């Protein structure tokens, strides 16, 4: 295992690994242990008691954080006609059809999120091998395949985040930036926890939230007591 840097080791001393912290204290610790010389992202990690191999336990969706993510998302919209005009008016960074499919096939990825109207998905679907591994493929579950183009673009620009359980039953979601005020990070984190609780599969047995921790990009994880939210 690679040796941790001096800053990380110093930060780790501030945390009691055997303890789960109340949410306000956890956020405070994350900010104290963020030692990088850039504005680190704060992320929450859930270890869930679900079996992602089962179709009815594949948790996936999107939500808008109360205080955004601190990051401006570049949005590419595949649409035509009036829906293309709607996307442009909503502030999409790129709007088009075949020309962007060609650009992506040529290695262009100057965007963060793709929105597509359903009638464009036959063409966009051809990019599956390119977009899929990067997590960029539009999906109805995350609101990125829709005729409600204006709403989709506005939500993404307002701080929408996606959540998806991986093969190890983990979910990772950004909460905001270290530079955020404590109360804004707390409210964003509470909103995410509430959402994950809300989408608990009925077929999931036993303990649902096995472990929840928050950390900055370069900092150690801090376990969060989520018992008040269950």
N, C-alpha and C positions, 0 to 999 in steps of 0.2 A: 504494500500500500504506500502511495506517495506521501512524503512527509509534508505536513501542513506548514505554511509560512508563519513567521513570528507574529504578525498581526492577528491571524486566525487563532493561534494558540492563546494570545492575550485575551481575545474576545471570548474564547471558550471558557476561560476561568470565571467569567461573570455569570455563567449559567450552571444551575444544578441539574444535571442530567436525569436525576431520579425524580424530579418534580414536574408536575404539570401546572402551568401558570394560568391565573385568571387572565382574561383576554387583554385588559388594559395593561397589565404588567408585562405580558408577553410582547406586545407591540413596543413598549418602552425599552425592553431588553434588546429587541431586534434593532432599534435605532441606535442604542448604545454600542452594539457590537458591529455596526456597519462601519468599517474602517477604510474602505476603498476611496480613492481620490476622484470618484465620479458618483453621480446620483443613482445609487443602486435601486433595483426593483425589489419590492417586497412580495414574496410568493407564499401561498399556503399550500400545504401538501396533505391530502387525506389518504389514509389507508382504510379501505372499506371492506366490510364483510359481505361482498358480492362475488358472484362467479361470472366474469365477463364472457365466458364461453357460451353462456346461456343467453339467448336473444332477448329475453325479458329482463335481463339484468345488465344490459349494456347502456350504462348511464351516459347521456350526451345531451348537450343543450347550450344555450347562450343566455346571458343576462346583462343588463346595463348596471354598472356600479354606481352607487349614489354620488360618488365624487370622481368618477373616471379613473383612468389608469396612469395618467401623467404622460402618456405617449400619444402622439398624433398618428392615427392610422391612415395609410395611403390606400384608397379604395379603388379597385378596378371593377367596373360594371359591364357585363355582357348583356346588351339590350338593343332593341331597334325601335324606330319610329317614335311614338309619343313617350314610351318608357325610357328611351335614350335621353330625350329632352328632360324628362322628370329627374333622371339621375344627375344630369348636368346641373340642373337648377338646385338640387339637394346638396351639391358640393362634392360630388364624386371626382376623384383625381383623374381618372381615365375612363372613357366610355367608348365602346365600339363593338365590333363583331369579328370578322375573319382576320382583320389586320393584327389584332392582339393575339389571336391564336398562333399566327405565324411568328410573331415576336417572341412569344413564350417558348415555342418550339426551337427558336434560335438562341435561347438562353437568357432572355430578358425576365427579370424578377424584381423590378423596382416598384413593388406594391406589397401590402401586408395582408389584405383581405380581398377575396373575389365575391361579388354578388352577381347572380345570373337569373334572368327571367326563365320560367319553365320552358318556354319555346326555344330557348337558346341552348338547353342542356344537351341536346343531341350532338351539337358541335363542341361544346365545352367538355363533354364526356370523353372526347378523343384525346384530351390532355391528361387523362387519369393517371397514366404511368409517370408523368412529369410532376403533376400537382399532388397526387396522393401521398407520396413519401414525404413531402414537405408540409403536409397538413393544410393545404391550400384549396382543396377541392370543395366547391360549394355544396351545401347540404340543407335540405328542408328543416332538419331538426335544429339547426343553428340559425335559421331565418335568413340564410344566404341564397336560397333558391325560392324566389317569390316574385309576384307581380307588384307587391307593395314596395317598390324600389325606393321611394322617398323615405319611408319609415326605416328600411334596412340601412340606408346610408346614414341617416340621422342617428340611429342607435349606435352604429359603429363609431361614428365621430364623437358621440357623447361618452364613450368609454365602455362599449360592450366587450365582454370577455366570453370566451368559449370554455366549456368544461367537458372533459371526456375521460372515462375510465380506461386505463391501459391494461395490458395483459396481466400485470401483477396486482390488479385491483386498486391502483393508485390514481388519484386525480390531482393535478397541479393547476393552480389558477393564480395569476398575478393579482395583487391587492392594491398596488399603487407604487409610489416612490418613497424612499427614505425621507425626502424633503417635505413630504406631506405632514400636516399637523397630525398629532396623535389621534385626535378624535375622528378625523376623516379616515385614517387607516382602520381604526376600530369599527367604524360604521360600514366601511367596505367589506371588512372581514366578516362582520355579523351578517351582512346581506348574503355573502357567499355561503356561509354555514347554513343559514335558513333555507337557501335554495337547494343545497345538497340534501338536507333533511326532507324537504318537500318532494324531491324526486326519488326517494327511497323505493325500490321495487317491492311490491307486495310479496313476491316470492322469496325475498332475501330472509334468511333465517339467522338467528343468533345476534351477536353484537354487530351493529351497522357501522358506526364510526369507531374503528379500533384504535386509531391514532391520528392526531391532527397536530401539525407543527407549522410554524412560520419561520421564515429566514430571509435575509437580504441576499442579493446575488452572490456575494463573496463571504457571507457570514455563516455562523453555525445555526442549526435549527433549535427552535424553542418550542417545547411541547405546550399545547393549549388545552385547558380544561373546557370541554364543550358540553359538560353535563347540563348546564342551564338551558341549552338550546335543543336538547333531544326531545 
